[in-house]
């Protein structure tokens, strides 16, 4: 009898609005890539320590907004980080409907293929 694999493929969630592109890669660590205009921020968090990836995204948006503000980067994209922070930090475990209602484009989720 063949044993069932416990490995799972990583899930990628893209969120796009204006000149802000957020890419979440879930598993084995939460990887977040934030693009605001020409600025790019990359963050990683161990998912075993963080039960809610969207709450982690909210905290990352807060941190990245502070970094951009400290460098005097301003504009609509920076303001959208605050919007994303508020929606993902609202307490909902799955805020995708709220994000779509706020005008965020979220294409179908993708899965990374694991090499055999």
Residue, then its C-alpha position, 0 to 999 in steps of 0.5 A: x500500500x502506497x503511503x499518502x504524502x504529507x507534503x503540500x503545495x504552496x499556495x500563492x495569493x495575488x492582490x492588486x489595486x492601482x500600483x500596489x501588488x501583494x503576493x502571499x506565498x503560503x507554506x512552509x513559511x509565509x512569504x510576502x512580496x509588497x510592490x508599491x510603485x518602484x519600491x519592493x519589500x519582502x518579508x518571511x514569517x514562520x507559519x508555525x508561529x502565526x496562525x492567521x496569515x492575513x493578520x500577519x499581512x496586516x502587521x507587515x503592511x503597517x511595518x512597510x508603510x512606516x518604512x516608506x514614510x521614514x524614507x519620505x515616499x508618499x502617494x496613493x500606493x502608500x495610502x493603499x497599504x493602510x487600506x490593506x492593513x485595515x481590511x486584513x487586520x479586521x479579524x476575519x480569517x478569510x477577508x478575500x470578499x472584503x478585499x474584492x468589495x474594496x476594489x482589490x483584484x484577486x485572481x484565482x489562487x495558484x499552487x506551486x508545483x513541488x518537484x518530484 
